[in-house]
Each structure stands twice: as C-alpha cells, then as structure tokens.
C-alpha cells in the first residue's frame, strides 16, 4: 500500500509553490517540447504547431472551467459570471478542456486556412504525456479519493486504504503515451490518427475508472442515474473515437478485423 502524505504547497524563499500547479505546468512544458520535436518528424510547421498549442491551451482552460461550473456549481456561476475566468480558484473539467481546446484549435486553423486534423493528431500524441504528469499533481494533493481498497495501488488514507483517482488517471495516460510511442516506432513515422486513438482508449477506460470514485466523502462527484458527468462524456468520446478509427484506419493501410479475416479466407 502506498503511504499517505498531504502536501499541497511548499515555500521557496518568499514564494509559495502550489504542488498541483507545479505538476500541471511541468506537464504543459513536456507536451510542448514533444510537440516541437514531433512537428519536424511529421513535416509540420513547428512554429505554427506551438502557436496552435498555446491557443488550444487557453481554450482548454476556459472550456474546462466553464464545464466544471455548469456541471457542478451552476448557481454560483450564474450569480457571479466572472467565476469562469478565475481558474486559479480551482475546479476544472478535463472534458471541458478537451472541448474548449478543440474549438479554439479549429478556429485558429480556420483563421489561418490550415488543415486542423494533422495538427490535432500531432498535439494528441503529446496530450497523454502532459496529462500523466499533471495528474501526478492531483495524486500528490489527493484531490480525487477513490473507493476503499487493500490493493497494492491503494493509498493508506486516514481511516483506511483507498484507491486514488489521480494516480489511476496518471497511470492511464502514461499507458496511452507508451502505446503511442510503441505504435509510432512500429509504423516508421507513418501518419496515425492519434486524436481518435486517444478518444477511444481514454473514453472507454475513464468510463470504467469512474466507478472506482468515492461515494461517501465530501469530494464525491455528482451522479445522474448512477453515472458521473464525466462518464457520459467518456461514452461520447469513446463512441466518436471508435467510429472515426473505423473510417480512417483502412485508408492508411490498416484493415479492420473483419476485413482482415475475410481476406485471409480468399
């Protein structure tokens, strides 16, 4: 069992550093560095890729904040609309971030008359790396406690062992990133629909992981018909990702399973 520790910030001279913000910043920096490196590999404009990533980051912050307020605290938002831009007060929805980032990226590419999907796939390759590092911050402050457990991944919370959703999501994103790395090497740099892969894998796995979220603490997520808001969005992400993959994979030389089986019988 993983030891429990509670450290939300630390001091560096006169400065107080927030642990969660530090890891989010580190995740963003790692993702941007990877985007810069991969843009050359996929013959995309590095400067435009970084500019696009910056706009998508801004859109993601706003979208994540808006969806969080709409799903979890709409009355407070209606009473004080400026809550939407006070991202430093905490409270973000990852799916709101995805939606806001995608809309900002589509708008930026349309404005510059550049195809959006090649750059979206490039940024999606780096996304799980950034999310994995950022979610470590969630784990270190224990922002998302899970159900009681005695497994080797459980954390020794006061009162008994529990899974930690921040840790599980960090491991999920790390696994997706390692899958992307392995696939990119096996495909020798060929074009890959990384965005669709991420939607399908993350959506399916996140839907299951949310059943492990805590039900009996103040940090519990709201539930509608026994599912969290993120689970409904996970289903939508997974279905859209799978449909897109079934359309795209055959075009880049990867047969669908039924097509491969049929060709082997002829």
C-alpha positions in Angstrom: 0.0 0.0 0.0 1.2 3.5 -0.9 1.9 5.8 2.1 -0.4 8.8 2.6 1.1 12.2 2.7 -0.6 15.6 2.4 1.4 18.4 0.9 -0.5 21.0 -1.2 2.3 23.6 -1.3 5.8 24.4 -0.3 7.9 27.5 0.1 10.9 28.6 -2.0 12.2 31.7 -0.3 9.3 34.2 -0.2 7.3 32.3 -2.8 4.6 29.7 -2.1 4.5 27.0 -4.8 1.3 25.0 -5.3 2.1 21.4 -5.9 -0.8 20.8 -8.2 0.0 23.9 -10.3 3.7 22.9 -10.5 2.9 19.5 -12.0 0.4 20.9 -14.4 3.0 23.4 -15.6 5.5 20.7 -15.9 3.1 18.6 -17.9 2.4 21.5 -20.3 6.1 22.1 -20.7 6.8 18.5 -21.5 3.9 18.3 -24.0 5.1 21.5 -25.8 8.6 20.2 -26.0 7.3 16.9 -27.5 5.0 18.8 -30.0 8.0 20.8 -31.2 10.1 17.7 -31.7 7.4 15.7 -33.4 6.3 18.5 -35.8 9.6 18.2 -37.7 9.2 14.4 -37.8 5.7 14.7 -39.4 6.8 17.6 -41.6 4.5 20.2 -40.0 5.4 23.8 -39.2 6.9 23.9 -35.8 6.1 27.5 -35.1 2.5 27.1 -36.1 2.2 23.9 -34.0 3.4 25.7 -30.9 1.1 28.7 -31.6 -1.8 26.4 -32.1 -1.0 24.5 -28.9 -0.9 27.8 -27.0 -4.4 28.8 -28.3 -5.7 25.3 -27.6 -4.3 25.6 -24.0 -6.2 28.8 -23.5 -9.3 27.4 -24.9 -8.9 24.3 -22.8 -8.5 26.3 -19.6 -11.7 28.3 -20.3 -13.6 25.3 -21.5 -12.6 23.2 -18.5 -13.6 25.9 -16.1 -17.0 26.5 -17.8 -18.0 22.9 -18.0 -16.9 22.4 -14.3 -19.2 25.3 -13.2 -22.0 24.1 -15.4 -21.9 20.6 -14.2 -21.0 21.1 -10.5 -21.9 24.6 -9.4 -24.2 26.4 -11.9 -25.9 28.5 -9.3 -22.6 30.1 -8.2 -21.7 30.7 -11.8 -25.0 32.4 -12.6 -24.6 34.6 -9.5 -21.0 35.5 -10.4 -20.2 35.0 -14.2 -16.6 36.1 -13.6 -16.0 32.7 -11.8 -15.5 31.4 -15.3 -12.1 33.2 -15.7 -10.9 32.6 -12.1 -9.2 29.4 -12.9 -6.7 29.9 -10.0 -9.6 29.2 -7.6 -9.6 25.5 -8.7 -12.3 23.4 -10.3 -11.7 22.1 -13.8 -13.3 19.5 -16.1 -10.9 17.6 -18.3 -13.6 17.0 -20.9 -14.4 20.7 -20.9 -10.7 21.3 -21.5 -10.8 18.9 -24.5 -13.8 20.6 -26.0 -12.6 24.1 -25.4 -9.1 23.3 -26.8 -10.6 21.6 -29.9 -12.8 24.5 -30.6 -10.0 27.0 -30.1 -7.7 25.0 -32.3 -10.3 24.6 -35.1 -10.9 28.3 -35.1 -7.2 29.2 -35.2 -6.6 26.8 -38.1 -9.6 28.1 -40.0 -8.4 31.6 -39.5 -5.0 30.8 -41.0 -6.5 28.5 -43.6 -4.6 25.5 -42.4 -5.9 21.9 -42.1 -6.8 21.2 -38.5 -6.6 17.4 -38.2 -2.9 16.9 -39.0 -2.0 19.3 -36.2 -4.7 18.0 -33.9 -3.3 14.4 -34.2 0.2 15.8 -33.5 -1.0 17.6 -30.3 -3.0 14.5 -29.3 0.2 12.5 -29.4 1.7 14.7 -26.7 -1.6 15.1 -24.7 -1.3 11.9 -22.6 2.3 12.8 -21.6 1.1 16.2 -20.3 -1.9 14.7 -18.6 0.1 11.9 -17.0 2.5 14.5 -15.4 -0.4 16.9 -14.5 -2.4 14.1 -12.8 0.6 13.3 -10.6 -0.2 16.7 -9.0 -3.8 15.6 -8.4 -2.4 12.4 -6.7 0.0 14.3 -4.5 -2.7 16.5 -3.1 -5.2 13.6 -3.0 -7.9 15.7 -4.8 -9.8 12.6 -6.1 -10.0 9.8 -3.4 -11.5 6.5 -4.6 -13.3 3.6 -3.1 -11.8 1.6 -0.2 -9.3 -1.0 -1.2 -6.3 -3.0 0.1 -4.6 -3.5 -3.4 -1.0 -2.5 -4.0 -2.2 0.6 -5.8 -4.3 1.8 -2.8 -3.2 4.7 -0.6 -3.2 4.5 3.2 -5.7 7.3 3.7 -6.5 8.2 7.3 -9.3 5.8 8.2 -8.2 3.0 5.8 -6.8 2.3 2.4 -8.4 3.8 -0.7 -7.7 4.0 -4.4 -6.7 7.4 -5.6 -8.3 8.5 -8.8 -5.5 11.0 -9.6 -2.9 8.1 -9.5 -5.1 5.9 -11.7 -5.6 8.6 -14.3 -1.8 9.3 -14.3 -1.2 5.6 -15.0 -3.9 5.5 -17.7 -2.4 8.5 -19.5 1.1 7.1 -19.2 -0.1 3.8 -20.6 -1.7 5.6 -23.6 1.5 7.5 -24.2 3.6 4.4 -24.1 1.2 2.8 -26.6 1.6 5.8 -28.9 5.4 5.5 -28.7 5.4 1.8 -29.5 2.9 2.3 -32.4 4.8 5.2 -33.8 8.0 3.2 -33.9 6.4 0.2 -35.5 4.7 2.3 -38.1 8.0 4.0 -39.1 6.7 7.5 -38.9 3.5 6.9 -40.9 0.5 9.1 -40.4 -1.6 8.0 -37.5 -5.0 9.3 -36.1 -3.6 9.9 -32.6 -6.6 12.0 -31.7 -9.1 9.2 -32.5 -7.0 6.7 -30.7 -6.9 8.9 -27.6 -10.7 9.5 -27.6 -11.4 5.7 -28.0 -8.9 4.5 -25.3 -9.3 7.3 -22.8 -13.1 7.4 -23.1 -13.5 3.6 -22.6 -11.1 3.4 -19.7 -12.2 6.6 -18.0 -15.8 5.3 -18.0 -14.7 2.3 -16.1 -12.4 4.1 -13.7 -15.1 6.4 -12.5 -16.9 3.5 -10.9 -13.9 3.5 -8.5 -14.5 7.1 -7.4 -15.6 7.7 -3.9 -19.3 7.8 -3.0 -19.1 8.5 0.7 -16.9 11.6 1.2 -17.5 15.4 0.6 -15.3 15.2 -2.5 -17.8 12.8 -4.1 -18.7 13.7 -7.7 -22.4 14.4 -8.5 -24.2 11.5 -10.1 -27.1 11.4 -12.5 -28.7 8.0 -12.9 -25.7 6.4 -11.1 -23.1 7.8 -13.5 -20.9 10.8 -13.1 -20.9 13.7 -15.7 -17.5 12.5 -16.9 -18.9 9.0 -17.6 -21.5 10.4 -20.0 -18.8 12.4 -21.8 -16.5 9.3 -21.7 -19.1 7.3 -23.6 -19.5 10.1 -26.2 -15.7 10.3 -26.6 -15.3 6.5 -26.9 -18.0 6.1 -29.4 -16.8 9.0 -31.6 -13.3 7.8 -31.4 -14.2 4.2 -32.4 -16.4 5.4 -35.3 -13.6 7.7 -36.5 -11.0 4.9 -36.3 -13.2 2.5 -38.3 -13.4 5.1 -41.0 -9.7 6.2 -41.0 -7.7 3.1 -40.3 -8.5 1.2 -43.6 -7.4 4.4 -45.5 -3.9 4.3 -44.1 -3.3 0.6 -44.8 -4.7 -1.0 -41.7 -7.5 -3.3 -42.4 -10.4 -3.6 -39.9 -10.5 -7.0 -38.1 -13.5 -8.3 -40.2 -11.8 -7.2 -43.4 -8.6 -8.9 -42.5 -10.4 -12.1 -41.6 -12.2 -12.0 -45.0 -9.0 -11.5 -47.0 -7.4 -14.4 -45.2 -10.1 -16.8 -46.3 -9.8 -15.9 -50.0 
